[in-house]
Amino acid sequence: MKNILKSIFVAIFPVFALYVLTRTLFQFNFNTLELHRFGNLISSFTILFFLARLFFVQTARTSILLFPYTITIAIGFVLNLIKYRPENNNSLIINSVLLICWLLYIFWYSAFTSRDHKKLSAGNLLPNFELEDPNGNTVSSNSFIGKPSVFLFYRGNWCPLCMAQIQEIVNQYKELERRNVHMVLISSQPHKFTNGLAKKYKIPFHFLVDSKNKVAKQLGILDKNGLPTGFQVLGYSSDVILPTVIITDLKGTIIFADLTDNYRVRPEPSTFLEVIDRIKE
């Protein structure tokens, strides 16, 4: 139930911010300084700017608290309190909702709770699992034993931070190739989206699909109803994989696992290279 509420929330939140911004611009009187409207303008614009930046600027990670944005939105709220008058009560309520939604986004929506780290802890053998290649053929995870392997589980092409993280890794292709590493990118999204990603980059990474989230369930990294409401019309499943990175040595033993508890916090690609380099030590 919680994830369903999150899915609905993240779909409505930007729409509400856009409504407030549009409404405020139409009502704004540029001849007089109306602090309450100016406050709503600042808060709604800041929220939309941040969300647009996620989608249109390749950002693989953010800070947890998003402090500069939070301060700016809080300033917008304070401007509603300065010279408050009862006739401006609706404006204050709207800005209060914006602030509350922003805090919910940071502390509630962004967080993954109760992730089980035991199964994928460093030192454990990576459990064998089966994926599908672009042609629908079965690929066993055991087929990657013999070389260091990086398994990157991502939510889907719809997730801008996932796409930015993959772009970072693509930029490190030569370094990974020099270290003779299997780079395995895994999502439970439909094949057409994964195949499109493979065609876009045209590098010898393994672009694989976890059909029906079987592997996600097996490894305990399933995010049930984790897809934002509305993306289902594009063909995505409501259940997605939690962002996860697993690095194994030549024998298939886990030497590094990042099970982030916040979808906006991802490991740097340089971390992968440092971990892989330690295998030879």
N, C-alpha and C positions, 0 to 999 in steps of 0.2 A: 504493500500500500504506500509506503514511504517513497519508493522510487517512482510510482505512478504520479504522486503529488509533485515530485521533483521534475518529472518529464513535462507536466502541465505548466509548472511554475516557469521553467526556463523558456517555454514557448510564449507565455503571456508577458513576462517581464519586459523584453525589448519593445513589444507592441505598446504596452502601457507607457513606457518612457517616450516613445515616438509620439504617442497621442498627447502627452503633456507638453512636449516641445512644440508641436504644431499648434496646439491650443494656445499656449503662452505667446507664441509669435504673433498670432492673429489678434490677441488681446493687448499686446504690449503697446504702451504709449511712449513713443520715443521723445516726446516733448517734456515729459515729467519723469522723474526717477521713482519708479514704483519698486521698492525693494523686494516686496513679496514676489512679484512677477520675475524680477531679475534673479531672485533666488531659485525659482522653479526652472528658469532658463538654464542657469548654471548646472543644477543637479541633473536635469534630464539630458542635457547635451553631454555632460561628462560620462554618464552611463552609456549613451549611444556611441560616443567616441571610443570608449574602451572596447565595447562589443564589436564595433566595426573594425577596430584595429586587429582583433583576434582573427577575423576572417580575411582581411585584405592585406595585412602585413604579416609576413611569416614569423610568428612568435611561438617557439616551442615550449616556453615556460614563462611564468610570471612569479612575482613575489607572492607569499601567502596572503598577506593582509592588504596588498594593493594600496599602500599608505597614501601616495599622492592623490589618487582618485577618491579615496575615502575622505580625506581632508577637504577636498574641493566640494564633494557632495554635502558634507557637514556644514560647510560655509553657506551653501545654498539654503540649508535648513535654518541656520542662524539668521540669515537675512529675512526670513519670514517672521522671525520673532521680534526683530527690531521694529519699533513703531507699530506693533501689532494693533489692529483694530478689528472689532467683531465682524465687520463686513468682509474682511479678508480671511475668514475662517476656512472657507473651502480651499483656498490656496495653501494654507498651513496644513490641512488634512492631506492634500495631494502630495506636498513635499514630504510629509511624514511617511506616507506610503512608499515614496521613492527611496527614502533613507532605509526604511525597514526592509524593503525588497533587496536593496544593495547588501545589507548586512546578512540577509538570508542567503544571498548568492555566495558571499565569501565564506560564511561559517557553516552553512547547511548544504547548499547545492554542491559546492565544490568538493566537499569532503566525502571520502569513502570510509565507512566505519566497519569494524569487525572483520578486517581482512585476515585470513589465516596464513601466517608466514611459515608454519612448521613444515609443510610438505615440500616447499620450495626453498628451504634453508640451504645455505652454503655447506657443502660436505655431503649432501644427499645425492644419490643418483637421480638423474632426471627420469621420471616415469616414462615408459614408452607410450606414445600416442600416435594416432593416424590423422593425417591431413589430406587435402586434395590439391593437386597442381592445376594449372590453368585448363588442362584438358579433362579434368575430372578423375584423373588417376590417383590412386592411393599412394601417399608418401609417408613412410614411417619415420619417426624422430630418430630411431636407431640408425637410420641411413646416414646421419650426420656425424656419427661416432668416427673418430680417426683424425678429426681436425677440431680446433677450437670453434665453437659455434655461438652466435648471438641470436637468441630468439626474442624478437620484438613483437609482442602482442599489442595491437592497436584497435581502437574502437571502430574506425571506418573512415572512408573518404570524406564523410560529412563533418568530421572533427578537425577543426583548423589547427589545433595544437599537435594532433597526431601527424597531420600532413607536414607541418613545419619540422617536427622531430625526424620524420623520414627524410626530408630534404637535407637536414643536417648530416644524417648518416650517409646519404648519397654523396654529399660533398667530401666525405672521408673514404670514398670507395677505394682510392689508390692505396691508402694506408692499410685498409682492411685486406685488400688483395695481397699486399706485400707480406702480410702476416699469415696468409693462407687461411683465412677465416670463412666459415659458412655464415652468411648473413640471411636469416630466415625471418620474413615479415609475415605475420599471421593476423587475419581478421575473420570474423564470422559473417561478414557482409557477402552479398551475392557475388558470384564469379565475375560478372560483367564489370563490377567496380574494381575488383582486384586486378583483373586483366587490363583494365584501362590504366591502372597505376603502373603495371609492368611495362606497358607499351610507352608510357610517358617517359620513363627513365632509361629503358633499354640498357640495363647493366645486369650482369649475371648474379643478381640476388635471387633468393627463392621466395617468390610471391605465392603464398599458399592460403587456402581457405579452411577454416574450421566449420565444416558443415553442421548445421543445427546446434552449434555450440557444444558439441560433444566433448572436445578437449577442454574448453572453458569449465565445464562442469567437472570433468575428471581432475583438473588441477585446482579447482576451487577459485577460479578467477572470473566467474560469470557475474555480470551486472544485469540482473533481471529488470526489464522495463527501463533500461538505462538510456534508451534513445529519446531525444527530445520529441515531444508530440508534434506531428506534422510531417516528419521525415519518412514516415511509413508510406506515404503516397509515392515516394521515389523508389520504393522497392526494398527498403531496409527493414530488417526485423527489429521488433521492439527490444529484444534481448541482445546485449552486446558484451564484448570482452572488456574487462578492466585493464587499463594500461599497465603493462607488466614487461619487464626486461629480465631475461635469464641468460647467463653466460655459462657455458660448460667447457670443460677441458677435453683433451683428446679421448678420454675414456667415458665421456658422458656424465661426469660428475659436476654438479653445480658449484661454481666458484664465485658466482656473484648473482644476486637477485634483487631487483628493485620492484617492490610492490608498493607503489606510491599510495598514500592515503589522501591525496589531493590531485584532481585531474589536471591542475595547472602547474604542478611541480613534476618535472621530468629530469632524469640524469643527463649530464652533458656527454656528447659523443667522445670527448677526450677521456672520460671515465672508462669507456669500453676498451679503448686502446691501452690504458694503463693496466687494467685487469688482465687483458690478454698477454701483455708483455711479461707479466709476473709468472705466467705458465712456464716460461723458459728458464726462469731463475732456479 
